[in-house]
């Protein structure tokens, strides 16, 4: 992420946290007050993104989409445990002989 993207992200989060409308004008006001210079198109891009989806949806939706991997990893882990038990049993049998 560039400095401009981070600045606009933090400005949008600050506006959202204070229940102020997240729009290009308000993002630009926060950036100006913080003496942060960004390219003129960034506040508008962030405002249009947030117009389509609210900040709350973007925050809660950020955790979605990776649900399949943990379940697959969990199944593989369970299979490994069973395999480890078989190896341990074979080692114990060899030690007894």
C-alpha positions as a printed Julia matrix, in Angstrom:
97×3 Matrix{Float64}:
   0.0     0.0    0.0
   1.19    3.47  -0.76
   1.25    6.33   1.71
  -1.7     7.92  -0.1
  -3.76    4.75   0.23
  -2.95    4.41   3.91
  -3.75    8.05   4.58
  -7.14    7.76   2.87
  -7.87    4.5    4.67
  -7.15    6.0    8.08
  -9.14    9.12   7.22
 -12.12    6.99   6.17
 -11.88    4.94   9.36
 -11.73    8.1   11.48
 -14.82    9.49   9.76
 -16.65    6.19  10.18
 -15.69    6.01  13.85
 -17.05    9.51  14.46
 -20.29    8.77  12.55
 -19.44   11.43   9.96
 -20.35   10.73   6.32
 -17.42    9.14   4.53
 -17.15   11.11   1.3
 -14.35   12.61  -0.77
 -14.81   16.08   0.74
 -14.55   14.88   4.33
 -11.59   12.61   3.56
  -9.83   15.57   1.96
 -10.59   17.76   5.0
  -8.97   15.25   7.36
  -5.93   14.87   5.12
  -5.54   18.64   4.87
  -5.87   19.04   8.66
  -3.17   16.37   9.1
  -0.98   18.13   6.52
  -0.87   15.01   4.34
  -0.64   15.49   0.61
  -2.12   12.82  -1.63
  -2.93   12.67  -5.3
  -6.28   14.33  -5.91
  -7.99   11.16  -7.15
  -7.48    9.06  -3.97
 -10.23   10.6   -1.79
 -12.71   10.2   -4.64
 -11.75    6.56  -5.19
 -12.19    5.76  -1.53
 -15.49    7.63  -1.41
 -16.84    5.7   -4.41
 -15.73    2.41  -2.87
 -17.47    3.23   0.38
 -20.54    4.44  -1.53
 -20.95    0.92  -2.95
 -20.19   -0.81   0.36
 -20.2     0.73   3.79
 -17.07    0.82   5.93
 -18.69   -1.68   8.3
 -19.28   -4.15   5.45
 -15.7    -3.74   4.26
 -14.34   -4.38   7.74
 -16.48   -7.42   8.46
 -16.13   -8.76   4.91
 -12.34   -8.69   5.11
 -12.38  -11.92   7.12
 -14.47  -13.81   4.58
 -13.19  -15.95   1.77
 -10.54  -18.02   3.48
 -12.88  -20.47   5.17
 -11.95  -23.51   3.09
  -8.28  -23.69   3.99
  -8.54  -24.28   7.75
 -10.96  -27.17   7.33
  -8.68  -28.83   4.8
  -5.69  -28.27   7.06
  -7.57  -29.69  10.02
  -8.4   -32.86   8.12
  -4.8   -33.3    7.07
  -3.68  -32.8   10.63
  -6.08  -35.48  11.85
  -4.77  -37.88   9.22
  -1.19  -37.21  10.28
  -2.04  -38.05  13.87
  -3.39  -41.45  12.85
  -0.27  -42.07  10.77
   1.95  -41.09  13.68
   0.18  -43.59  15.94
   0.87  -46.39  13.46
   4.55  -45.44  13.32
   4.73  -45.36  17.12
   3.06  -48.79  17.34
   5.55  -50.26  14.86
   8.46  -48.76  16.8
   7.13  -50.18  20.06
   6.73  -53.61  18.46
  10.29  -53.49  17.15
  11.59  -52.48  20.58
   9.76  -55.41  22.22
  11.38  -57.92  19.83
